Amino acid sequence: MGIPRMDNTAVSREPMDGCEQPSTIGSMKSDTRKARTAPPPKAKAAQLPTDLDRTARPRPSLRDKEQQARRQLLLAAARRLLRKGGAQAVTMRAVADDVGVSTTVVYGFFSDKAALVAQAVDGDLKRFARHLKQAVDEASSPADALHRVAQAYVAFGLAHPQSYRVMFMEPRPPSAVEDSSIEFGNPSEDAYALARALVEGLLAGEVLSADESTIEMAAQMFWEMVHGITSLRISSGDDPWFHRLPVVEHAERMVRVFIAGLLHEVGPPLSAK
């Protein structure tokens, strides 16, 4: 398996076929009947298809736009509260007070606090996934992609520590996959799905076989490894009790050891068949 790569008809209107409508003129004094046919229909000029011939998407109404704008205000308020006091600071009442609406309005958009918090974090998670995906697009192999993703992961976390804390370091109420606007398993939006696909690609190209449990185990090891280096540097900063390696070198060595250990653990290389 290689690196995963994340793609009107004009309706022409034909003229209706003309139907001849015969009419008869009878004569009281004659046994003959003369049929008179209607003149042939005039040919319609050919009409070029226009935008009206195409299936038009319904435009959002003014009310829809207002509702979407209000929803974004509620999410922005939830994000502010998350960054100030973590998930425990986010309540339906606090968000309502921040925006200046009733809690009934908040419940009209979000079923509960878990759904509200999940969707408030989605924006950062999608931005994070896009950042990792850009790193993958420049890679030449699954192993190279893992190195690039590790560097991109750590760099994003250190450049956006507040966002990273909200995404991965603050406890959040458990929520269903359906509560999120992120498409589960889509590597373009789901960052963990991207990392898992890269690990699967590495194993498929280097070892005899790898079952789902092995792939999942390896993906979680990689994910926890890059999270560890990122979260420790965010939380402890320049800890004087030990000398930290430069972060780029640290991530590079870490991934190299991970890949070597994983391939040794899982099985012999394909060349040994």
MODELLER restraints for C-alpha pairs under 7 A, 6 or more apart:
rsr = mdl.restraints
at = mdl.atoms
rsr.add(forms.Gaussian(group=physical.xy_distance, feature=features.Distance(at['CA:1:A'], at['CA:201:A']), mean=4.45, stdev=0.5))
rsr.add(forms.Gaussian(group=physical.xy_distance, feature=features.Distance(at['CA:1:A'], at['CA:204:A']), mean=5.51, stdev=0.5))
rsr.add(forms.Gaussian(group=physical.xy_distance, feature=features.Distance(at['CA:1:A'], at['CA:205:A']), mean=6.19, stdev=0.5))
rsr.add(forms.Gaussian(group=physical.xy_distance, feature=features.Distance(at['CA:2:A'], at['CA:142:A']), mean=6.45, stdev=0.5))
rsr.add(forms.Gaussian(group=physical.xy_distance, feature=features.Distance(at['CA:2:A'], at['CA:201:A']), mean=5.33, stdev=0.5))
rsr.add(forms.Gaussian(group=physical.xy_distance, feature=features.Distance(at['CA:3:A'], at['CA:141:A']), mean=6.57, stdev=0.5))
rsr.add(forms.Gaussian(group=physical.xy_distance, feature=features.Distance(at['CA:3:A'], at['CA:142:A']), mean=5.66, stdev=0.5))
rsr.add(forms.Gaussian(group=physical.xy_distance, feature=features.Distance(at['CA:3:A'], at['CA:198:A']), mean=6.39, stdev=0.5))
rsr.add(forms.Gaussian(group=physical.xy_distance, feature=features.Distance(at['CA:3:A'], at['CA:201:A']), mean=6.46, stdev=0.5))
rsr.add(forms.Gaussian(group=physical.xy_distance, feature=features.Distance(at['CA:4:A'], at['CA:197:A']), mean=6.90, stdev=0.5))
rsr.add(forms.Gaussian(group=physical.xy_distance, feature=features.Distance(at['CA:6:A'], at['CA:188:A']), mean=6.63, stdev=0.5))
rsr.add(forms.Gaussian(group=physical.xy_distance, feature=features.Distance(at['CA:8:A'], at['CA:54:A']), mean=6.56, stdev=0.5))
rsr.add(forms.Gaussian(group=physical.xy_distance, feature=features.Distance(at['CA:10:A'], at['CA:49:A']), mean=6.17, stdev=0.5))
rsr.add(forms.Gaussian(group=physical.xy_distance, feature=features.Distance(at['CA:10:A'], at['CA:53:A']), mean=6.38, stdev=0.5))
rsr.add(forms.Gaussian(group=physical.xy_distance, feature=features.Distance(at['CA:10:A'], at['CA:54:A']), mean=5.62, stdev=0.5))
rsr.add(forms.Gaussian(group=physical.xy_distance, feature=features.Distance(at['CA:11:A'], at['CA:49:A']), mean=6.69, stdev=0.5))
rsr.add(forms.Gaussian(group=physical.xy_distance, feature=features.Distance(at['CA:11:A'], at['CA:53:A']), mean=5.54, stdev=0.5))
rsr.add(forms.Gaussian(group=physical.xy_distance, feature=features.Distance(at['CA:11:A'], at['CA:54:A']), mean=6.19, stdev=0.5))
rsr.add(forms.Gaussian(group=physical.xy_distance, feature=features.Distance(at['CA:12:A'], at['CA:49:A']), mean=5.78, stdev=0.5))
rsr.add(forms.Gaussian(group=physical.xy_distance, feature=features.Distance(at['CA:15:A'], at['CA:44:A']), mean=6.88, stdev=0.5))
rsr.add(forms.Gaussian(group=physical.xy_distance, feature=features.Distance(at['CA:18:A'], at['CA:41:A']), mean=6.12, stdev=0.5))
rsr.add(forms.Gaussian(group=physical.xy_distance, feature=features.Distance(at['CA:20:A'], at['CA:37:A']), mean=6.73, stdev=0.5))
rsr.add(forms.Gaussian(group=physical.xy_distance, feature=features.Distance(at['CA:20:A'], at['CA:38:A']), mean=5.98, stdev=0.5))
rsr.add(forms.Gaussian(group=physical.xy_distance, feature=features.Distance(at['CA:21:A'], at['CA:37:A']), mean=6.39, stdev=0.5))
rsr.add(forms.Gaussian(group=physical.xy_distance, feature=features.Distance(at['CA:21:A'], at['CA:38:A']), mean=5.89, stdev=0.5))
rsr.add(forms.Gaussian(group=physical.xy_distance, feature=features.Distance(at['CA:22:A'], at['CA:35:A']), mean=6.84, stdev=0.5))
rsr.add(forms.Gaussian(group=physical.xy_distance, feature=features.Distance(at['CA:22:A'], at['CA:36:A']), mean=6.19, stdev=0.5))
rsr.add(forms.Gaussian(group=physical.xy_distance, feature=features.Distance(at['CA:22:A'], at['CA:37:A']), mean=4.80, stdev=0.5))
rsr.add(forms.Gaussian(group=physical.xy_distance, feature=features.Distance(at['CA:22:A'], at['CA:38:A']), mean=6.49, stdev=0.5))
rsr.add(forms.Gaussian(group=physical.xy_distance, feature=features.Distance(at['CA:23:A'], at['CA:35:A']), mean=6.14, stdev=0.5))
rsr.add(forms.Gaussian(group=physical.xy_distance, feature=features.Distance(at['CA:23:A'], at['CA:36:A']), mean=5.60, stdev=0.5))
rsr.add(forms.Gaussian(group=physical.xy_distance, feature=features.Distance(at['CA:23:A'], at['CA:37:A']), mean=6.35, stdev=0.5))
rsr.add(forms.Gaussian(group=physical.xy_distance, feature=features.Distance(at['CA:24:A'], at['CA:33:A']), mean=6.72, stdev=0.5))
rsr.add(forms.Gaussian(group=physical.xy_distance, feature=features.Distance(at['CA:24:A'], at['CA:34:A']), mean=6.18, stdev=0.5))
rsr.add(forms.Gaussian(group=physical.xy_distance, feature=features.Distance(at['CA:24:A'], at['CA:35:A']), mean=4.92, stdev=0.5))
rsr.add(forms.Gaussian(group=physical.xy_distance, feature=features.Distance(at['CA:24:A'], at['CA:36:A']), mean=6.19, stdev=0.5))
rsr.add(forms.Gaussian(group=physical.xy_distance, feature=features.Distance(at['CA:25:A'], at['CA:33:A']), mean=6.36, stdev=0.5))
rsr.add(forms.Gaussian(group=physical.xy_distance, feature=features.Distance(at['CA:25:A'], at['CA:34:A']), mean=6.12, stdev=0.5))
rsr.add(forms.Gaussian(group=physical.xy_distance, feature=features.Distance(at['CA:25:A'], at['CA:35:A']), mean=6.88, stdev=0.5))
rsr.add(forms.Gaussian(group=physical.xy_distance, feature=features.Distance(at['CA:26:A'], at['CA:33:A']), mean=5.62, stdev=0.5))
rsr.add(forms.Gaussian(group=physical.xy_distance, feature=features.Distance(at['CA:71:A'], at['CA:109:A']), mean=6.81, stdev=0.5))
rsr.add(forms.Gaussian(group=physical.xy_distance, feature=features.Distance(at['CA:73:A'], at['CA:99:A']), mean=6.82, stdev=0.5))
rsr.add(forms.Gaussian(group=physical.xy_distance, feature=features.Distance(at['CA:74:A'], at['CA:95:A']), mean=6.40, stdev=0.5))
rsr.add(forms.Gaussian(group=physical.xy_distance, feature=features.Distance(at['CA:74:A'], at['CA:99:A']), mean=6.59, stdev=0.5))
rsr.add(forms.Gaussian(group=physical.xy_distance, feature=features.Distance(at['CA:75:A'], at['CA:120:A']), mean=5.17, stdev=0.5))
rsr.add(forms.Gaussian(group=physical.xy_distance, feature=features.Distance(at['CA:77:A'], at['CA:95:A']), mean=5.76, stdev=0.5))
rsr.add(forms.Gaussian(group=physical.xy_distance, feature=features.Distance(at['CA:77:A'], at['CA:98:A']), mean=6.29, stdev=0.5))
rsr.add(forms.Gaussian(group=physical.xy_distance, feature=features.Distance(at['CA:77:A'], at['CA:99:A']), mean=6.87, stdev=0.5))
rsr.add(forms.Gaussian(group=physical.xy_distance, feature=features.Distance(at['CA:78:A'], at['CA:90:A']), mean=6.18, stdev=0.5))
rsr.add(forms.Gaussian(group=physical.xy_distance, feature=features.Distance(at['CA:78:A'], at['CA:95:A']), mean=5.95, stdev=0.5))
rsr.add(forms.Gaussian(group=physical.xy_distance, feature=features.Distance(at['CA:78:A'], at['CA:117:A']), mean=6.90, stdev=0.5))
rsr.add(forms.Gaussian(group=physical.xy_distance, feature=features.Distance(at['CA:78:A'], at['CA:120:A']), mean=6.16, stdev=0.5))
rsr.add(forms.Gaussian(group=physical.xy_distance, feature=features.Distance(at['CA:79:A'], at['CA:120:A']), mean=5.69, stdev=0.5))
rsr.add(forms.Gaussian(group=physical.xy_distance, feature=features.Distance(at['CA:81:A'], at['CA:89:A']), mean=5.89, stdev=0.5))
rsr.add(forms.Gaussian(group=physical.xy_distance, feature=features.Distance(at['CA:81:A'], at['CA:90:A']), mean=5.77, stdev=0.5))
rsr.add(forms.Gaussian(group=physical.xy_distance, feature=features.Distance(at['CA:82:A'], at['CA:89:A']), mean=6.53, stdev=0.5))
rsr.add(forms.Gaussian(group=physical.xy_distance, feature=features.Distance(at['CA:82:A'], at['CA:90:A']), mean=6.35, stdev=0.5))
rsr.add(forms.Gaussian(group=physical.xy_distance, feature=features.Distance(at['CA:82:A'], at['CA:166:A']), mean=6.73, stdev=0.5))
rsr.add(forms.Gaussian(group=physical.xy_distance, feature=features.Distance(at['CA:83:A'], at['CA:162:A']), mean=6.55, stdev=0.5))
rsr.add(forms.Gaussian(group=physical.xy_distance, feature=features.Distance(at['CA:83:A'], at['CA:166:A']), mean=6.62, stdev=0.5))
rsr.add(forms.Gaussian(group=physical.xy_distance, feature=features.Distance(at['CA:86:A'], at['CA:170:A']), mean=6.13, stdev=0.5))
rsr.add(forms.Gaussian(group=physical.xy_distance, feature=features.Distance(at['CA:87:A'], at['CA:171:A']), mean=6.70, stdev=0.5))
rsr.add(forms.Gaussian(group=physical.xy_distance, feature=features.Distance(at['CA:87:A'], at['CA:172:A']), mean=5.63, stdev=0.5))
rsr.add(forms.Gaussian(group=physical.xy_distance, feature=features.Distance(at['CA:91:A'], at['CA:113:A']), mean=6.42, stdev=0.5))
rsr.add(forms.Gaussian(group=physical.xy_distance, feature=features.Distance(at['CA:92:A'], at['CA:103:A']), mean=6.05, stdev=0.5))
rsr.add(forms.Gaussian(group=physical.xy_distance, feature=features.Distance(at['CA:92:A'], at['CA:106:A']), mean=6.51, stdev=0.5))
rsr.add(forms.Gaussian(group=physical.xy_distance, feature=features.Distance(at['CA:92:A'], at['CA:113:A']), mean=6.48, stdev=0.5))
rsr.add(forms.Gaussian(group=physical.xy_distance, feature=features.Distance(at['CA:93:A'], at['CA:103:A']), mean=5.70, stdev=0.5))
rsr.add(forms.Gaussian(group=physical.xy_distance, feature=features.Distance(at['CA:96:A'], at['CA:102:A']), mean=5.57, stdev=0.5))
rsr.add(forms.Gaussian(group=physical.xy_distance, feature=features.Distance(at['CA:96:A'], at['CA:103:A']), mean=5.43, stdev=0.5))
rsr.add(forms.Gaussian(group=physical.xy_distance, feature=features.Distance(at['CA:96:A'], at['CA:106:A']), mean=6.40, stdev=0.5))
rsr.add(forms.Gaussian(group=physical.xy_distance, feature=features.Distance(at['CA:110:A'], at['CA:116:A']), mean=5.64, stdev=0.5))
rsr.add(forms.Gaussian(group=physical.xy_distance, feature=features.Distance(at['CA:114:A'], at['CA:173:A']), mean=5.37, stdev=0.5))
rsr.add(forms.Gaussian(group=physical.xy_distance, feature=features.Distance(at['CA:114:A'], at['CA:174:A']), mean=6.39, stdev=0.5))
rsr.add(forms.Gaussian(group=physical.xy_distance, feature=features.Distance(at['CA:114:A'], at['CA:175:A']), mean=5.35, stdev=0.5))
rsr.add(forms.Gaussian(group=physical.xy_distance, feature=features.Distance(at['CA:115:A'], at['CA:175:A']), mean=6.29, stdev=0.5))
rsr.add(forms.Gaussian(group=physical.xy_distance, feature=features.Distance(at['CA:115:A'], at['CA:179:A']), mean=5.07, stdev=0.5))
rsr.add(forms.Gaussian(group=physical.xy_distance, feature=features.Distance(at['CA:118:A'], at['CA:175:A']), mean=6.89, stdev=0.5))
rsr.add(forms.Gaussian(group=physical.xy_distance, feature=features.Distance(at['CA:118:A'], at['CA:179:A']), mean=6.65, stdev=0.5))
rsr.add(forms.Gaussian(group=physical.xy_distance, feature=features.Distance(at['CA:118:A'], at['CA:180:A']), mean=5.82, stdev=0.5))
rsr.add(forms.Gaussian(group=physical.xy_distance, feature=features.Distance(at['CA:119:A'], at['CA:180:A']), mean=5.45, stdev=0.5))
rsr.add(forms.Gaussian(group=physical.xy_distance, feature=features.Distance(at['CA:119:A'], at['CA:181:A']), mean=6.47, stdev=0.5))
rsr.add(forms.Gaussian(group=physical.xy_distance, feature=features.Distance(at['CA:121:A'], at['CA:167:A']), mean=6.36, stdev=0.5))
rsr.add(forms.Gaussian(group=physical.xy_distance, feature=features.Distance(at['CA:122:A'], at['CA:180:A']), mean=6.82, stdev=0.5))
rsr.add(forms.Gaussian(group=physical.xy_distance, feature=features.Distance(at['CA:122:A'], at['CA:181:A']), mean=6.67, stdev=0.5))
rsr.add(forms.Gaussian(group=physical.xy_distance, feature=features.Distance(at['CA:122:A'], at['CA:182:A']), mean=6.67, stdev=0.5))
rsr.add(forms.Gaussian(group=physical.xy_distance, feature=features.Distance(at['CA:124:A'], at['CA:163:A']), mean=6.46, stdev=0.5))
rsr.add(forms.Gaussian(group=physical.xy_distance, feature=features.Distance(at['CA:125:A'], at['CA:167:A']), mean=6.84, stdev=0.5))
rsr.add(forms.Gaussian(group=physical.xy_distance, feature=features.Distance(at['CA:126:A'], at['CA:189:A']), mean=5.18, stdev=0.5))
rsr.add(forms.Gaussian(group=physical.xy_distance, feature=features.Distance(at['CA:129:A'], at['CA:188:A']), mean=6.24, stdev=0.5))
rsr.add(forms.Gaussian(group=physical.xy_distance, feature=features.Distance(at['CA:129:A'], at['CA:189:A']), mean=5.41, stdev=0.5))
rsr.add(forms.Gaussian(group=physical.xy_distance, feature=features.Distance(at['CA:129:A'], at['CA:190:A']), mean=6.11, stdev=0.5))
rsr.add(forms.Gaussian(group=physical.xy_distance, feature=features.Distance(at['CA:129:A'], at['CA:191:A']), mean=4.56, stdev=0.5))
rsr.add(forms.Gaussian(group=physical.xy_distance, feature=features.Distance(at['CA:130:A'], at['CA:188:A']), mean=6.28, stdev=0.5))
rsr.add(forms.Gaussian(group=physical.xy_distance, feature=features.Distance(at['CA:130:A'], at['CA:189:A']), mean=6.86, stdev=0.5))
rsr.add(forms.Gaussian(group=physical.xy_distance, feature=features.Distance(at['CA:132:A'], at['CA:149:A']), mean=5.63, stdev=0.5))
rsr.add(forms.Gaussian(group=physical.xy_distance, feature=features.Distance(at['CA:132:A'], at['CA:152:A']), mean=5.95, stdev=0.5))
rsr.add(forms.Gaussian(group=physical.xy_distance, feature=features.Distance(at['CA:132:A'], at['CA:153:A']), mean=6.61, stdev=0.5))
rsr.add(forms.Gaussian(group=physical.xy_distance, feature=features.Distance(at['CA:133:A'], at['CA:188:A']), mean=6.55, stdev=0.5))
rsr.add(forms.Gaussian(group=physical.xy_distance, feature=features.Distance(at['CA:135:A'], at['CA:148:A']), mean=5.71, stdev=0.5))
rsr.add(forms.Gaussian(group=physical.xy_distance, feature=features.Distance(at['CA:135:A'], at['CA:149:A']), mean=5.90, stdev=0.5))
rsr.add(forms.Gaussian(group=physical.xy_distance, feature=features.Distance(at['CA:135:A'], at['CA:152:A']), mean=6.59, stdev=0.5))
rsr.add(forms.Gaussian(group=physical.xy_distance, feature=features.Distance(at['CA:136:A'], at['CA:145:A']), mean=5.18, stdev=0.5))
rsr.add(forms.Gaussian(group=physical.xy_distance, feature=features.Distance(at['CA:136:A'], at['CA:148:A']), mean=6.70, stdev=0.5))
rsr.add(forms.Gaussian(group=physical.xy_distance, feature=features.Distance(at['CA:136:A'], at['CA:149:A']), mean=6.51, stdev=0.5))
rsr.add(forms.Gaussian(group=physical.xy_distance, feature=features.Distance(at['CA:139:A'], at['CA:145:A']), mean=4.96, stdev=0.5))
rsr.add(forms.Gaussian(group=physical.xy_distance, feature=features.Distance(at['CA:142:A'], at['CA:198:A']), mean=5.72, stdev=0.5))
rsr.add(forms.Gaussian(group=physical.xy_distance, feature=features.Distance(at['CA:142:A'], at['CA:201:A']), mean=5.96, stdev=0.5))
rsr.add(forms.Gaussian(group=physical.xy_distance, feature=features.Distance(at['CA:142:A'], at['CA:202:A']), mean=5.17, stdev=0.5))
rsr.add(forms.Gaussian(group=physical.xy_distance, feature=features.Distance(at['CA:143:A'], at['CA:202:A']), mean=6.23, stdev=0.5))
rsr.add(forms.Gaussian(group=physical.xy_distance, feature=features.Distance(at['CA:146:A'], at['CA:198:A']), mean=6.66, stdev=0.5))
rsr.add(forms.Gaussian(group=physical.xy_distance, feature=features.Distance(at['CA:147:A'], at['CA:252:A']), mean=6.48, stdev=0.5))
rsr.add(forms.Gaussian(group=physical.xy_distance, feature=features.Distance(at['CA:147:A'], at['CA:255:A']), mean=6.14, stdev=0.5))
rsr.add(forms.Gaussian(group=physical.xy_distance, feature=features.Distance(at['CA:150:A'], at['CA:226:A']), mean=6.10, stdev=0.5))
rsr.add(forms.Gaussian(group=physical.xy_distance, feature=features.Distance(at['CA:150:A'], at['CA:251:A']), mean=6.46, stdev=0.5))
rsr.add(forms.Gaussian(group=physical.xy_distance, feature=features.Distance(at['CA:151:A'], at['CA:248:A']), mean=6.67, stdev=0.5))
rsr.add(forms.Gaussian(group=physical.xy_distance, feature=features.Distance(at['CA:151:A'], at['CA:251:A']), mean=6.29, stdev=0.5))
rsr.add(forms.Gaussian(group=physical.xy_distance, feature=features.Distance(at['CA:154:A'], at['CA:226:A']), mean=6.73, stdev=0.5))
rsr.add(forms.Gaussian(group=physical.xy_distance, feature=features.Distance(at['CA:154:A'], at['CA:230:A']), mean=5.29, stdev=0.5))
rsr.add(forms.Gaussian(group=physical.xy_distance, feature=features.Distance(at['CA:157:A'], at['CA:164:A']), mean=5.35, stdev=0.5))
rsr.add(forms.Gaussian(group=physical.xy_distance, feature=features.Distance(at['CA:157:A'], at['CA:230:A']), mean=6.19, stdev=0.5))
rsr.add(forms.Gaussian(group=physical.xy_distance, feature=features.Distance(at['CA:158:A'], at['CA:230:A']), mean=6.86, stdev=0.5))
rsr.add(forms.Gaussian(group=physical.xy_distance, feature=features.Distance(at['CA:158:A'], at['CA:234:A']), mean=6.61, stdev=0.5))
rsr.add(forms.Gaussian(group=physical.xy_distance, feature=features.Distance(at['CA:161:A'], at['CA:234:A']), mean=6.51, stdev=0.5))
rsr.add(forms.Gaussian(group=physical.xy_distance, feature=features.Distance(at['CA:182:A'], at['CA:189:A']), mean=6.00, stdev=0.5))
rsr.add(forms.Gaussian(group=physical.xy_distance, feature=features.Distance(at['CA:182:A'], at['CA:190:A']), mean=6.68, stdev=0.5))
rsr.add(forms.Gaussian(group=physical.xy_distance, feature=features.Distance(at['CA:183:A'], at['CA:189:A']), mean=6.45, stdev=0.5))
rsr.add(forms.Gaussian(group=physical.xy_distance, feature=features.Distance(at['CA:183:A'], at['CA:190:A']), mean=6.81, stdev=0.5))
rsr.add(forms.Gaussian(group=physical.xy_distance, feature=features.Distance(at['CA:184:A'], at['CA:190:A']), mean=6.20, stdev=0.5))
rsr.add(forms.Gaussian(group=physical.xy_distance, feature=features.Distance(at['CA:185:A'], at['CA:193:A']), mean=5.15, stdev=0.5))
rsr.add(forms.Gaussian(group=physical.xy_distance, feature=features.Distance(at['CA:186:A'], at['CA:193:A']), mean=6.44, stdev=0.5))
rsr.add(forms.Gaussian(group=physical.xy_distance, feature=features.Distance(at['CA:187:A'], at['CA:193:A']), mean=5.12, stdev=0.5))
rsr.add(forms.Gaussian(group=physical.xy_distance, feature=features.Distance(at['CA:187:A'], at['CA:194:A']), mean=4.29, stdev=0.5))
rsr.add(forms.Gaussian(group=physical.xy_distance, feature=features.Distance(at['CA:195:A'], at['CA:219:A']), mean=6.46, stdev=0.5))
rsr.add(forms.Gaussian(group=physical.xy_distance, feature=features.Distance(at['CA:196:A'], at['CA:219:A']), mean=4.91, stdev=0.5))
rsr.add(forms.Gaussian(group=physical.xy_distance, feature=features.Distance(at['CA:199:A'], at['CA:215:A']), mean=6.79, stdev=0.5))
rsr.add(forms.Gaussian(group=physical.xy_distance, feature=features.Distance(at['CA:199:A'], at['CA:218:A']), mean=6.87, stdev=0.5))
rsr.add(forms.Gaussian(group=physical.xy_distance, feature=features.Distance(at['CA:199:A'], at['CA:219:A']), mean=5.93, stdev=0.5))
rsr.add(forms.Gaussian(group=physical.xy_distance, feature=features.Distance(at['CA:200:A'], at['CA:215:A']), mean=5.83, stdev=0.5))
rsr.add(forms.Gaussian(group=physical.xy_distance, feature=features.Distance(at['CA:203:A'], at['CA:210:A']), mean=6.62, stdev=0.5))
rsr.add(forms.Gaussian(group=physical.xy_distance, feature=features.Distance(at['CA:206:A'], at['CA:269:A']), mean=5.32, stdev=0.5))
rsr.add(forms.Gaussian(group=physical.xy_distance, feature=features.Distance(at['CA:206:A'], at['CA:270:A']), mean=5.90, stdev=0.5))
rsr.add(forms.Gaussian(group=physical.xy_distance, feature=features.Distance(at['CA:207:A'], at['CA:267:A']), mean=5.86, stdev=0.5))
rsr.add(forms.Gaussian(group=physical.xy_distance, feature=features.Distance(at['CA:207:A'], at['CA:268:A']), mean=5.83, stdev=0.5))
rsr.add(forms.Gaussian(group=physical.xy_distance, feature=features.Distance(at['CA:207:A'], at['CA:269:A']), mean=4.59, stdev=0.5))
rsr.add(forms.Gaussian(group=physical.xy_distance, feature=features.Distance(at['CA:207:A'], at['CA:270:A']), mean=5.34, stdev=0.5))
rsr.add(forms.Gaussian(group=physical.xy_distance, feature=features.Distance(at['CA:208:A'], at['CA:267:A']), mean=6.72, stdev=0.5))
rsr.add(forms.Gaussian(group=physical.xy_distance, feature=features.Distance(at['CA:208:A'], at['CA:268:A']), mean=6.68, stdev=0.5))
rsr.add(forms.Gaussian(group=physical.xy_distance, feature=features.Distance(at['CA:208:A'], at['CA:269:A']), mean=6.47, stdev=0.5))
rsr.add(forms.Gaussian(group=physical.xy_distance, feature=features.Distance(at['CA:208:A'], at['CA:270:A']), mean=5.63, stdev=0.5))
